[in-house]
Amino acid sequence: QVQLVESGGGLVQAGGSLRLSCAASGSVFSINAMGWYRQAPGKQRELVADITSGGSTNYADSVKGRFTISRDNAINTVWLQMNSLKPEDTAVYYCNAKGRVVGGIMNYWGKGTLVTVSS
């Protein structure tokens, strides 16, 4: 099992910045990719960005050039630096870790942290 704890959400004005953190504990040796998803009211959860243990990154088109994901494998932590925030970035942001288990991949989720961007 992997436990994920997020921090860093809050209220910010449009154009501002926030940095989210996610610390993993437990069976961290099994983790390959880590990332951030978000879910806005009335919408499905969507991928924001993810990063493999080797450092390869992937971003949603809507955040490219504004958000940066990074990771420190030594302390099992992933960050999401969010710049030039827009009201449409308002959502609950969830940390995700993909762990290798017998037979496949297990998705682990944090409880989420709310990001609110005011116009």
N, C-alpha and C positions, 0 to 999 in steps of 0.2 A: 504493500500500500504506500501511496505517496500523499502527503498532506501539502496543501498550498495555502499560503497566507498572503493576501494582497494588502497594499497600503498606498496612499497618495492621492486618492480621489478628493473631489471637492468642487467648490463653485468658483468659476473664473469668468471673466468677461471675454467676449469675442476678441480674437487676436492675441490672447494670452497663452501661457504655457503651464503645463502640469507634467509631473513625472510620476509614473506608477512603478511600484516595486512588487515583486512576487518572490517569496522565499519558499523553497521546497525542502521537505524533510521526509524521513522514512526511507523507503527503498529507492533512493535517488540514483543508485547505480543502474537502475533499469531505464532511466529516462533518456530518450533520444531528443525529440523536438519539444520545445516549450514555446508558448505564444500567448497572445491576447485575443479574445473575442469580445464582442459587445452586443448588447441587446437593448434597443430603444423601445419605448412603450408601443405596443401594438405591432411590433416587427419581430422577425425571426432573428435568432442569434447569428452573427456573422463574424467571419475571420477578419481581424484587423491586421495582425502581423504575426509571423512565427520565425523561429530561428532554430537550426539544428545544433547538435553538440559540436559540429565542425565549424559553425559560424555562418552557414548559408542562410540567407534571409528571404522572406517573401512578404509582400505588402498588398493590401487591398488597394485598388486604384484610387479610391477616394481619399486615402491618407498618404499616398506617395509624395515625397518631397516635404512633408510636414511632420511625420512621425518617424522615430528611429527606435528600433528594438535592439537591445544588446543583452549580453549574457556573460556571467562569470561562472564557469563550471566548478571552480574551486570552492565557491561558497553557495552553489546551487541557487543562484538568484538571477532573475531576468527583470529587465527594466523596459519601460516604454516611455520615451521622451516625446511629449506631444506639444508641438509648437503651432502657432497660427490657428488656434482652435476656433471652430465655427459652431454656431448653435446646433447644427445637425450632427455634431459629434456627441451631443448629450445622450448618455446611455449608461447602463450598468456595464462595467468592464470586468470580464472574467479572465483569470489566469488559467491556462491549460497546460498540462504536461502529458506527453504520450510516452507511456512506459511499455517496455517489452515484457510480455508474459507468455507462458506456454500456450502456443496456438495462435498468437497474434499480438495485437496492440491493445492496451487499456488506456482509455482517456480519463484523466483526473482533472477535477475542477476546483477552483477556489470558490469562496462564497460570493465574491463580487464586490466591487467598489464603485460608488456612484460618481460620475463626472457630469456636472451641469455647466453648460456654457451659455451665458446670458448675452442677449443682443444689445 
